[in-house]
Amino acid sequence: MSVGIGDDAAVAEVLRGHQLLLTTDLSIAGVHFFPSFHPPRTVGHRALARSLSDIAAMGGVPRFALVSLVVSRSTTRAWVSAFFAGLTSLARRFNVKVVGGDTALVHGGSVVDVVVVGEIPRGGAVLRSGARPGDWIFVSGRLGLSALGLRLLKTRGVSPSRGPASRALRAHLYPEPRCALGLFLSKNRLASALIDVSDGLSTDLSHLCEASGVGARLRADRVPGPGPVPTGSDRRSRAAGRTSFEKPDDLFDLALHGGEDYELLFTVPEAKASRIPRQYRGIPLHHIGKITSSGKMVLIGRNGVERTLKPGGYDHFRNG
Amino acid sequence: MSVGIGDDAAVAEVLRGHQLLLTTDLSIAGVHFFPSFHPPRTVGHRALARSLSDIAAMGGVPRFALVSLVVSRSTTRAWVSAFFAGLTSLARRFNVKVVGGDTALVHGGSVVDVVVVGEIPRGGAVLRSGARPGDWIFVSGRLGLSALGLRLLKTRGVSPSRGPASRALRAHLYPEPRCALGLFLSKNRLASALIDVSDGLSTDLSHLCEASGVGARLRADRVPGPGPVPTGSDRRSRAAGRTSFEKPDDLFDLALHGGEDYELLFTVPEAKASRIPRQYRGIPLHHIGKITSSGKMVLIGRNGVERTLKPGGYDHFRNG
């Protein structure tokens, strides 16, 4: 028996021998999304993607979602419909059942809270705290794409449908949680530590290092940036001239510190490193550095010069 | 292994052979609480109590909570501390572990979202839809106390510490979810249908009747009202004169339609009705009427006159 929305609580079930994974993420108008340039469909998609990515970052399988939506009195029915369409379309693709939620009207701005319940075989969760000196550091996909997409969205709107700009926009508007990769790493017991890149590589690597009591050495030439520089070929950006983010250094900053890529950052004991494929289901996996016992993060530049790396991504205000 | 706040998701476990119960409830400043007269400790208590009551209304045991808190930039640290103190104190008393959450600052008003995960032996959940004609209708405790407490709070503040007024204030500010009673009903398979009285007796009985495809006959003389009329003995209320809610008819209206009592409303097949005790762990259980096949709700007055009963409690705007 399984009961969805409508009774006092939803009834659900996880597989025998499995543990629950529980995560919740707020998405707030003016903080996490901007109604003036984020289409409602993308607000729904991104709100759920954040929580799915947390389940991926434990190596688990997402199963159920609860969606609470607080909307301003001026919000249209069309906005709410498109929001849920974006959210449920992503949920369907990940076999996640939306089993409950709550809604309310307020005078202020919109607030979304998405809870995802996942499952993982007992003892199989991959924590942030398992990295050991000598472990190799890997990251999936490309970094900085979402931050670049956000900048393009602010300056040019959602128009570009082709080329590098559209890839960045897509990464920002429709991020793809890496659940299959997380599951591959946990099932095969390959990763010693695992986290998703939600606040930016430098910040999330610092979270992993802190939790594990270790340091890290990253090689700048191995960090996968957002890729080819957008050419600014549309009329508005030509009129505005080249914008600052199109400089290579600035793109590298986005790769280091830009948030919301939802790629997976993980460490692998050296003895198992050869078992990490170059790509998994089309997603490139990059070996970007090594875990050290030093307690700090070091970035080795293309010129061989070493610099201390600080968490430079955006870290939300957190309780406790 | 169990991991709390700090990793990407919390790891938790429910008992073997059990199903999950999942519920989420929003508490919004200006809708569900008023910062001008609800002390922060009570905001935390009430936000969790709403979700615990949903688990009680399925006959389950609450286990884990996730708390998301969106506060205005003008909110003090003292407010946030008192909010969490009220919430965690109730959580401890019910053996509920707060395993996660999220926090954010906004320009608008505060929003709280509490998710509670409970457990129930497989197939043991008591739904709203199981009531059958002939079943007896029971309700626990007293009704209308919370609504009366809210009125007192608005007119007199939190001052009264003794007497009937303090009982109403306490019911409003520190409602007690009926988890032990819900578990007693589900374990002994006594209730055919079960719901909590969060929106008011008339509204929640209509939810139960609709879900079960039945009607109900209630006896006005059996409905437990908020009890002795507050005497208005403090200086401010003496100056203001007797207020309207002190008339007996008005008190009965609060019992029928006032929300947030979080008592349990349940139906029991006639053959099992004698197994319902007069009180359970100090909470009186009242036989207030019978389920019928008529499809409508009827109230039999003290004078024997029958009236159609309509849902008159406050029903939140709900999606779908």
Interface residues (C-beta under 8 A of the other chain):
Chain A: M1 V3 I5 G6 D7 D8 A9 A10 V11 A12 E13 V14 R16 Q19 L20 L21 L22 T23 T24 D25 L26 I28 G30 V31 S53 D54 I55 A57 M58 G60 F64 L66 S68 L69 V70 V80 F84 V99 G100 G101 D102 T103 A104 L105 V106 H107 G108 G109 V111 D113 V115 V116 V117 G118 I120 R122 G123 A125 L127 R128 S129 L194 I195 D196 A211 H316 F317 R318 N319 G320
Chain B: M1 V3 I5 G6 D7 D8 A9 A10 V11 A12 E13 V14 R16 Q19 L20 L21 L22 T23 T24 D25 L26 I28 G30 V31 S53 D54 I55 A57 M58 G60 F64 L66 S68 L69 V70 V80 F84 V99 G100 G101 D102 T103 A104 L105 V106 H107 G108 G109 V111 D113 V115 V116 V117 G118 I120 R122 G123 A125 L127 R128 S129 L194 I195 D196 A211 H316 F317 R318 N319 G320
